[in-house]
Amino acid sequence: MTLHRPRRLSAGQAAALAAIATHVDTHGVAPSRAELVRLLGRSRHVIEKRLAALQKKGFLRIAPDTARGLVVIGREETADDSGASEVALPDGAAP
């Protein structure tokens, strides 16, 4: 029997994932790398490392050669009677 450990995120990875989800909800498109640099206050190198870690852990899909090709995997969107929507990030995404 193989035991699988939960795919936990660091605080920085969770912040990046939340920033991407919020940007998509607000603007209808994923943020560019430059926008993530500004939103998170980190260097492009750090952003790229976090995106790669999120992809490796299965929380994010990165489309190659696409400026805004970031897709949060496993998001479920539900709307209540008022029309407001609530977005749930995948398990383990909270810091």
CORDA-V271898 format. One record per backbone hydrogen bond with DSSP energy under -0.5 kcal/mol. CO is the residue of the C=O (numbers start at 1). NH is the residue of the N-H. E is the energy in kcal/mol with one decimal. If there is no record, write none. Layout:
BEGIN
co;nh;e
CO;NH;E
CO;NH;E
END
This chain:
BEGIN
co;nh;e
3;5;-0.5
6;8;-1.4
10;14;-2.6
11;15;-2.2
12;16;-2.2
13;17;-2.5
14;18;-2.5
15;19;-2.4
16;20;-2.2
17;21;-2.4
18;22;-2.7
19;23;-2.2
20;24;-2.3
21;25;-2.3
22;26;-2.4
23;27;-3.2
23;29;-0.5
24;28;-2.0
32;36;-2.1
33;37;-2.3
34;38;-2.0
35;39;-3.2
36;40;-2.6
37;41;-1.5
37;42;-0.8
43;47;-2.3
44;48;-2.8
45;49;-2.1
46;50;-2.4
47;51;-2.6
48;52;-2.4
49;53;-2.2
50;54;-2.5
51;55;-2.3
52;56;-2.6
53;57;-2.2
54;59;-2.6
54;60;-1.2
55;58;-1.2
59;73;-2.2
61;63;-0.6
61;71;-2.5
63;66;-0.9
66;69;-1.2
68;30;-0.5
68;70;-0.8
69;63;-3.1
69;71;-0.5
71;61;-2.7
72;75;-0.7
76;88;-2.1
78;86;-2.5
80;83;-1.8
84;80;-2.3
86;78;-1.9
86;88;-0.5
87;89;-0.5
88;76;-1.4
90;93;-1.9
92;9;-0.9
END
